[in-house]
Amino acid sequence: MTSPLDSNTVADYLLDNPQFFEEHAELLSRIKLSSALGGRTLSLQERQMDVLREKLKVMELRLAELMRIGQENDQITRKFHTWTRALLQARNDVDLPHTLTTGLQSAFAVPHVTLRLWGVSEAFAHTWFAAPVSADSRLFSNGLTTPFCGSNNDFEAASWLEDAPAIQSVALLPLRLDDATEAFGLLVLGSPDPHRFTSDMATDFLTNIGQTASAALSGMLD
């Protein structure tokens, strides 16, 4: 007595013999499958077309998402170019920190931006951006290998911003020379929106801002 074939055996046979349906083409029109759309009964060819249409929809959605991301990246690139151009046009060093912070505010619609530098040359010792910073904040800045984004947990740096009590989320960008272990400053972005800067957001672009700001401001160090 011959044992009945199970579905896996049939599937393996068809995979090993792709010419089967070429030799038995009449079976394609006789095999009926249920459709996931409306429970209709379809021929094998119709079912294949359903599967292809579903795959096409997924690909179209993915392409639309990639186009959206590309457009957003283009917008960010243009904003970054506008900001760096303003830095290059700064007439003198003492204007640079103001140009840098206001440029970020206008280009990226960040409500509040400020910075602090330490170890600046004597010519800048009494400027607003060289105001005293606690040892704890300096230590915190030294420990940042990437920008910090998240809720304002009563950071001292947040108190440097205008309307500090209203700040709900912050991005803290360490300023350091290439390959230096210690920071020479901190760039602070703040918003009353608790979701503007979150702990799960990507920081690659903020890292680029921090590196560009560091390069621009490094000439003010002692």
Summary of the structure (lengths in Angstrom):
residues: 222
radius of gyration: 30.1
end to end distance: 95.1
largest distance: 101.0
contacts: 569
relative contact order: 0.10
helix: 54%
strand: 14%
